[in-house]
Amino acid sequence: MHQEMIDWVKDIAKSSSYSYSNRRMKKALNALGYPVSRNKARKLIREANVKARQRKKFRVTTQQQSQTTGV
């Protein structure tokens, strides 16, 4: 059962483009019928060698042009 959960963790991580951390992974495993806590989900993620990707901070890349009106 433990190895089965690790396999599910790997599948869920791959299908989500490695964006699930322990909170979302817990919800996904609970939906599959595996009652796990956040700490158990974190341990399973660590055991499966899965890393969640960090979101990049939004950066404005365009320059605001000053609008001068010649009156």
Backbone bond lengths (Angstrom), bond angles and torsions (degrees), N, CA, C in turn:
res aa  C-N    CA-C-N  psi(-1)  N-CA   C-N-CA  omega(-1)  CA-C   N-CA-C  phi
1 M - - - 1.449 - - 1.525 110.93 -
2 H 1.332 116.21 -37.00 1.459 120.36 179.82 1.531 110.83 -65.21
3 Q 1.320 116.02 -46.03 1.467 120.15 178.92 1.524 110.75 -65.19
4 E 1.320 116.11 -33.69 1.465 121.17 177.83 1.527 110.31 -63.01
5 M 1.337 116.89 -41.56 1.468 120.54 178.63 1.521 111.04 -67.47
6 I 1.322 117.36 -37.74 1.462 120.50 178.02 1.527 110.01 -63.73
7 D 1.338 116.55 -40.73 1.465 119.98 176.83 1.527 111.07 -62.36
8 W 1.341 116.96 -40.49 1.467 120.35 177.38 1.515 110.96 -63.96
9 V 1.331 117.06 -40.40 1.467 121.10 179.35 1.527 109.56 -60.28
10 K 1.317 116.95 -44.10 1.471 120.47 178.85 1.524 111.31 -63.45
11 D 1.343 116.98 -42.06 1.461 120.65 179.97 1.524 111.59 -66.09
12 I 1.327 116.77 -43.55 1.468 120.93 -179.88 1.516 109.97 -64.49
13 A 1.326 117.16 -42.96 1.465 121.03 -179.68 1.528 110.62 -62.91
14 K 1.324 116.77 -42.79 1.465 119.90 -179.27 1.519 111.21 -66.39
15 S 1.340 117.18 -41.61 1.461 119.73 -178.18 1.520 112.36 -71.50
16 S 1.335 117.54 -21.96 1.462 120.36 179.16 1.528 112.03 -98.63
17 S 1.301 117.21 13.86 1.469 123.13 -177.92 1.527 111.31 56.69
18 Y 1.329 115.23 37.24 1.461 123.16 176.35 1.535 112.06 58.11
19 S 1.346 116.14 40.56 1.462 119.73 179.42 1.518 112.50 -106.36
20 Y 1.327 119.10 -3.34 1.462 121.73 -179.27 1.519 110.09 -89.26
21 S 1.323 116.54 127.44 1.460 120.29 171.25 1.520 107.58 -101.02
22 N 1.319 118.16 -163.86 1.462 119.65 -170.06 1.527 113.33 -66.72
23 R 1.333 119.76 -32.67 1.467 120.68 -179.59 1.526 111.95 -66.56
24 R 1.316 116.54 -48.63 1.465 119.58 -179.61 1.519 111.14 -71.90
25 M 1.327 116.94 -33.00 1.462 120.61 178.12 1.529 109.72 -66.17
26 K 1.321 117.30 -37.82 1.461 121.96 176.92 1.524 110.08 -59.95
27 K 1.335 117.01 -46.68 1.463 120.68 179.69 1.521 111.35 -63.31
28 A 1.328 116.65 -39.49 1.459 120.34 -179.99 1.530 111.16 -66.80
29 L 1.322 116.93 -42.59 1.464 120.05 179.09 1.526 111.31 -67.96
30 N 1.339 116.94 -38.49 1.460 119.72 176.56 1.521 110.94 -62.83
31 A 1.324 117.74 -37.80 1.459 121.37 178.62 1.528 111.53 -66.73
32 L 1.328 116.69 -27.60 1.468 121.24 178.35 1.527 112.15 -83.29
33 G 1.339 116.92 -4.41 1.458 120.20 177.64 1.510 114.41 99.33
34 Y 1.327 117.68 13.05 1.461 121.64 177.02 1.531 107.83 -106.62
35 P 1.335 118.26 103.76 1.468 119.58 -179.63 1.528 110.93 -75.65
36 V 1.318 116.28 100.76 1.459 121.22 -179.77 1.523 109.19 -125.47
37 S 1.321 115.79 154.95 1.456 121.50 175.80 1.535 108.67 -91.94
38 R 1.331 115.15 175.71 1.466 118.85 178.39 1.518 111.10 -64.24
39 N 1.330 116.43 -38.38 1.468 119.27 -179.85 1.519 111.01 -66.45
40 K 1.320 117.16 -40.04 1.470 120.69 177.98 1.530 109.99 -64.95
41 A 1.334 116.74 -40.91 1.464 120.51 177.61 1.524 109.98 -62.30
42 R 1.331 116.78 -40.73 1.462 120.20 179.05 1.520 111.20 -63.17
43 K 1.335 116.18 -41.66 1.465 120.11 178.94 1.522 111.55 -66.04
44 L 1.334 116.66 -39.23 1.463 120.11 178.38 1.525 111.00 -65.36
45 I 1.329 116.25 -40.11 1.466 120.53 178.43 1.526 109.80 -62.64
46 R 1.314 116.03 -43.47 1.466 120.46 179.74 1.519 110.89 -64.86
47 E 1.343 116.22 -41.22 1.459 120.53 179.98 1.524 111.92 -66.24
48 A 1.335 116.23 -33.69 1.457 120.68 -179.35 1.523 112.14 -81.88
49 N 1.325 117.22 -0.53 1.473 122.83 -178.33 1.528 111.79 56.11
50 V 1.322 115.41 46.21 1.466 121.73 179.16 1.517 107.74 -108.89
51 K 1.307 116.56 132.44 1.462 121.62 177.84 1.526 108.28 -115.54
52 A 1.326 115.74 132.26 1.457 120.25 175.52 1.520 108.53 -82.40
53 R 1.319 115.91 134.96 1.454 119.52 179.72 1.518 109.82 -77.26
54 Q 1.319 115.76 142.02 1.460 121.15 178.14 1.523 109.04 -81.25
55 R 1.314 115.52 143.75 1.460 118.94 174.98 1.515 108.91 -73.91
56 K 1.324 115.56 142.43 1.448 119.38 177.27 1.521 109.04 -83.23
57 K 1.299 115.35 145.18 1.447 120.52 178.84 1.520 109.12 -70.16
58 F 1.334 116.15 138.19 1.463 120.35 178.70 1.515 109.32 -68.93
59 R 1.306 115.58 128.78 1.454 120.43 178.42 1.516 109.28 -125.14
60 V 1.294 116.05 134.50 1.455 120.99 177.13 1.516 107.31 -76.93
61 T 1.331 115.84 125.94 1.468 119.08 -177.16 1.517 112.38 -110.12
62 T 1.308 117.20 -4.89 1.464 119.23 179.22 1.520 109.22 -102.40
63 Q 1.298 115.46 150.42 1.463 121.53 178.95 1.523 109.29 -93.21
64 Q 1.310 116.69 135.76 1.446 120.54 177.57 1.519 108.56 -81.34
65 Q 1.318 116.10 127.78 1.451 119.94 -179.46 1.531 108.85 -92.51
66 S 1.312 115.27 136.60 1.461 118.05 178.83 1.520 107.95 -75.05
67 Q 1.306 115.53 137.04 1.472 120.71 -178.41 1.514 108.57 -102.04
68 T 1.299 115.05 99.42 1.468 119.38 178.52 1.500 108.29 -102.03
69 T 1.301 114.94 131.63 1.468 119.40 178.92 1.505 107.88 -109.87
70 G 1.297 116.79 126.44 1.458 121.35 179.50 1.525 110.21 -85.42
71 V 1.319 115.94 103.89 1.478 119.21 -179.53 1.489 109.82 -106.82
